[in-house]
Structure formats: structure tokens, C-alpha cells
Amino acid sequence: MRYYLIAGERSGDLHAANLIHEIKKLDPASEFRGMAGDYAAREGVELSAHYKEMALMGFVEVVLGFRKVFKYLNLIKKDLLEFKPDALILVDFGGFNMRIAKFAKENNIPVHYYIPPKVWAWNQKRALKLKKYTDQIYTILPFEQEFFSKFDMSVHYVGNPLFDEIKKFKPHDFFHQKNQLNYQPIIALLPGSRKQEVTNMLSTMMGVIPKFPNAQFVIAGVKNLDGGVYQPALDLGVKIVFDQTYDLLHHATAAVVTSGTATLETALFRVPQVVVYKTSNISYAIAKRLIKVPYISLVNLIAEKEVVKELIQGDMNVDQVSNELNAILASVPRKAEMLDGYTLVKDRIGGRNASEETARLILSK
């Protein structure tokens, strides 16, 4: 079979690559083309575009970058029709992929959505559009099945692909030596995987470092970003390890983590964390009016209670981040409570192989 695939950021690209790997095990003759990244390309996807060419975040940034989005929408639509796939596989990247889903349905191309948009977070009636424009939906968050059932939608909960990825992980035997780290306790800084995220988070993270002289702070860097985005850290002599996030979390005592997929990864590595997020004031004001869920981190959303502290916008400042980081480092009961919460999250995710199960379901349709 021929598949067109779209994944619009690093985590989606990773999950797409693992899904492709499993599909090829079941259907070795399968062909893939689409917009994704390096992970998917290594699994044999012929790229029509690389997602990093149009990476955007935040309401204002997306509006200002609309010309770029419109350009790639047209490019992908044209390429999709020329490729004539048997099915379209969409991975996350809701705003863009929902437009492509509508276009595909209008052209009688079956649509499989793996990791659907977080319509439960804001404007929940968008679930009706998801229902209209997709043929099959594969969710990775355990509470999503119940949410979608409110709209008379039958979706497949396939487990979480992060769990699969972490099970495959083998720590590097010489991580400290390889990265010229000493043996002080490591506090990991995860500022995100997109340029705007790193820019917004890094200055506050750097301000926290002098408060903890007996620890070493190490940044989880991403190679596909312009290296200049990390210059504030380099100027202070802070270590950056590129594309070694799991090794870093394996050795970390605690972490400061930008809200997103990384909060769940950190929890699955059982590293106490402070969750942070900051965007432009206008984007934050819009989001605050629209978002309908009590938490922003996946850890708290899955647990349905506060397991990790979330410091958002104005609360993400040097003093508050330092105070919370100190609390999880110094308080044994606070750390134990957080680890109990992590156990609950892991239990709710379950032990399924998400990539394998999704591949099987796609090929059975």
C-alpha cells in the first residue's frame, strides 16, 4: 500500500517513524511519502517537505506566519493528489492536519489520525469536525476515549508511544565522560524543541542556576535548531547535550521542564520536576480564555490531579521556579508524593505497544 504521512514537529516525527517501522514489518512493500522530519526519513519516507521549515507556536506566531502555513498547505495538497495514496496518516499537528484531513475526505482518500488534536482542551465542538473528516482515530491518552464518546465517536486507545520508546532505551555507559560532566547532582533543563519555546524559557532557567551552587545544570538541546538559540546558556558556560534527553533524564536528580511531551517523558523516568511555560502576553491571554482543562501538563491531566507544580507565564520567574525546585530536592515527603503520582500515571497509560497496535489497526481497515 501507498501512504501519505504528515508529522509537524519533532515528537510527532519520532512517533511517525516508529509507526512506519511497524507497518513495514507487516507490509514490507509499503511506500511512504509526506511532510515529516529526520526520524521518518530514516525509516524510508520520501519527504515532500521537512517540518522544521514551518515550525510555529502560539496564537500570535501562527497568525503572523499564516503565509508560510498557507504555502505549505497548498504544497502538500498538490503533492497528496499527485502521489495518489491508498491512505493518509496524520500524526498530531492539529491545526495544519485538520485542514489536510478535510481536503483528503473531499478527494475520497481514507484518513487515519494517530495522536489526534487536543480538542478536549479548548473549543470541544471541534471533535465534530474530527468525526466528519477522519475514518479512524488512534488516541494515546487514556482519558480521550471517554471524551470522544460524548460525541458518539468510537476511537482506539492504543497506549502511549513514549512508553514504547523508553522501553527501548539503553543508557550510554560513559555519559558523563562523553559530555565532560562532573559528578555533582544533575538538574536537567528541558526548554523545548522549537525555537520560540527555547527563547521564551531559557532566560528564566539561566536565572535559577546561581541558586543551586552544589548542582550542575545541563540543558537538553535539539540539533535541528539554530545553535544560536542556546547562546545565553553558552555565554554562562552551561553544558548542553544534544539529542541525548533520555540519557540526561536517566542521570538527573531533578528537572525543570517546558510543558509538553517532555513532562510525561520525565515522569516515566521518575525524575522529580517543575513544569514551566511562557509565551507572548497576547497568546497567553487568548489561551487563558479558550482552554477548558484544569492543567497544562500531561502528567497532571492523566493523573487528574496535581502531581507536578505548573508555573505558567508570570509565575514562571526565577524565585518561584527556584522555590519549587528546592522543595522537591529537600523534602522527602514531597518527592515521595510526586513519585506515587508518577506510578499512577504509568498504570493509567498501561503496557501496550502503541506503534505496533496502531500499525495493525491501520492495515486491518
Summary of the structure (lengths in Angstrom):
residues: 365
radius of gyration: 20.4
end to end distance: 12.0
largest distance: 60.8
contacts: 1219
relative contact order: 0.12
helix: 52%
strand: 18%
